[in-house]
Each structure stands twice: as C-alpha cells, then as structure tokens.
Amino acid sequence: MRRLAALLLCLVAVTGAAVAKPPAKSLRPVARAEPDGSISVAPPAVQAEPAGTDTSAPAASTQPSYRAAAIRPPERPVIQPPAVPGAVARPQDVGVAPDAAPQKKFRLFGALRPKPRSPQIEEQGRAKSAARARGAVCGDVEIQGVSIGRVPGPIAGCGVEDAVRVSSVSGVGLSTHAVMDCTTAKALKRWVDKGAKPALKKRGGGVSQIRVVAHYACRTRNNQKGERISEHGKGRAIDVAGFTMKDGSRISVLDGWNAKADAKPLRQIHAAACGPFGTVLGPNANSFHRDHFHFDTARYRSGSYCR
C-alpha cells in the first residue's frame, strides 16, 4: 500500500515538471528553398525569459531573420518583342533603368506620312485652283471655257441661248474650242469620265485631247438642202473624229473602227455615249458618219437613239 502511494506521487511529480517546461524549438515550419536554390536559415528557437529580465528593448539577434519572400514563386521571364528593322528598342524591352535618357520611338505608320508642303507649293496650288475657278463654266470647275452668252442664228431655228465655248472637260482638252449650251457641255463631261477615259486608260498613258471636227454651226442635217435644222445649229451637238494620247500617239475613227488594235476601245467609247447623249451616230449609222462620232442632246420619247 505504501509502495503504491509512493509510485503515484512520483508520477504526479514527473508529469507536472514536463508540462511546465517550454518547448526547446519553435513549432513553425521550416522555410522552403529560395528561387536561387539556397535554403533560408530557420528562425531562432523560442527561449524562456528568465525571471526579472527587462523585455522593453529586445536584444539584437546575431542570426539572420526568417524571410517571407522565400516562399514567393519566381518572377516571370521578360519576353522580348520580335525585332523590327530600323526600330529603336524601348527601355522596358531591354531592362534599361527608368531614369535612362529617353530614345526616339519608331512609328511605322507615322514614317509613311507625306511631308508637309512648303508655303511656295501651297501658294501655287491656291493660284491654280483660283485660275480653274475663273475658267469654270456651267457651274462645274471640271468644265473649262468662257461664257459667251446668246449666239443669234442667221436663219430661223438657229442660235444658242447662254452659250459657252468649252476648251477642256475633266482635264482632257478639245482640239477646237467648241461652242454649245451647258446641257451639252455637261453631257460631254459625263461621257469623257465614263467612256473615253476608261476605254483609253491603257493606251499611251491615257487620253489627253479629243479631236473635234464640228460643234455649233447654223446648218441643216448633214448639210442636205430641205432638211430640218441640225442639232449643231442649236448648240446641242459635237462631232468627234479621234483622240490623242499623252505619249503623242493617235486613234482615229476612220482608221481604227475596224482595226484590230483600236476597234474595241472605239466601240466602248461609242456605246458609253448612249445615255449621256440623246443621239449617238458612228460609222455603222450611214456614210455621213464613217469618219466621226456624232453626239447631240436631242431627246426622244423612246429614249436615246444610238447607231
């Protein structure tokens, strides 16, 4: 009985001493490996403070402190952009310090912009525009010429009201400055834009001049006695015999209508006039027109008459 009591007292004494004693090491986990492969030093073990020790100012530790950055993932590598010929590298691309001297940025689309025009060129452009405006007739700067007003006719049925003498349309000159009314001048411009220019754009650098063989003339149709007054006598017609290219080469209706090289563009030009003009006659119409195209702005109930 005495032995049992003594054994119990020993167990109580040992258990109490074990509970009162603090742990020798910290229970924190061991630090992970850093990105460079080194291992950070573990934090110092927790030491029991002796009685009477002043804890207001912690003593300096001689061991390195535990670094929280050791468990951060490694930084992503910088991906360099593909090299562009002539491009200037940016500081953020090559790791230059922010306070480095700034470099000129390469701008692909900015480099393709045209240079500003000089004041002399701008002045020349304004002068040219003003000259074109002064030479414009029928309210269209693309129709160049002079206004000549009313043209009286020597016989009944002839004459033109508000006539103009046209020298060029859409940059294409007329070999003879043609007298007509504004309705005919505007139809001529539409035909040049939609017919003559597209059909001849691949020939000698494009058309530069239209060979005019007839415009206003107070006469009867085909100069035949007893016929009605021609549309030429009213300023509503123009006859075209050929074209001159920018390189000086020429195409004529007489020689080219059935020629292998010129037949196709001449037929395109003839067909394109049917619409802007009311009457369109060519070599297939009759013998009077075998060497030229006749265009006039007469209107018919059935539409344009084209042969």
Secondary structure, DSSP 8 states (H G I E B T S, - for coil): -HHHHHHHHHHHHHHHHHHHS--SS--S----B-TTS-B-----------TT---SS----SS----GGGGS------------TT----HHHHT--TTS-------TTGGGS-----HHHHHHHHHHHHHHHHHEETTEEEEEEEEEEEEE-SSTT-EEEEEEEEEEETTEEEEEEEEE-HHHHHHHHHHIIIIIHHHTTTSTTSEEEEEEEE-----BGGG-TT--B-GGGGT-EEEEEEEEETTS-EEEHHHHTT-TTTHHHHHHHHHHTBTTBSEEE-TTT-GGGTTSEEEE----TT--EE-
